[in-house]
């Protein structure tokens, strides 16, 4: 089964074709029992040889810059009538309309399934969702270096409890210190009163 990365590469190649005004862009998902060489064919047409070369250049440029991926081989780029780009997991065919009709790859691969861009996008979204479920974000209150510090409302309940417990002993000891001081003052005042009363008598 094609991986998420393969589907993302294929989607980018499709966008590259579209950006260069390629016509009749189709994705064929090949039957694994009949094709052990690749998973997909990406087929499109250009109106002239120069456009076909421009399409192939755009595909190569994007996949290299965005994913660091180069084609395993490229054939027919010099003539531009039929450019074949082999990315192992998928193969791009860029035809002149008459060549495409003559070779009829879509008809030769009758067991292949036509895949729309919407279906491809849905597959990518589903794979990303499964990946997030498999590796969920951490919820232990530890703030990553790239994220902002959590506000008190966002902090876990355990952290709030721990901080309140840490404050309690400090406040109690302060109360004890105050009451001890008051007791000392009261004792001194009592002693002074007794001394005065002794003197008066």
Secondary structure, DSSP 4 states (H G I P E B T S, - for coil): ---HHHHHHHHHHHHHHHHTT-EEEEEEE--TTT-SS-SEEEEEEESSHHHHHHHHHHHHHHHHHHH----SEEESTTT-SEEEEE-SSEEEEEEEHHHHHHH-HHHH-TTSEEE-HHHHHHHHHHHHHHHHHHTPPP-SSPPPTTSPPPPTTTS-HHHHHHHHHHHHHHHHHHHHHHHHHHHHHHHHHHHHHHHHHHHH-
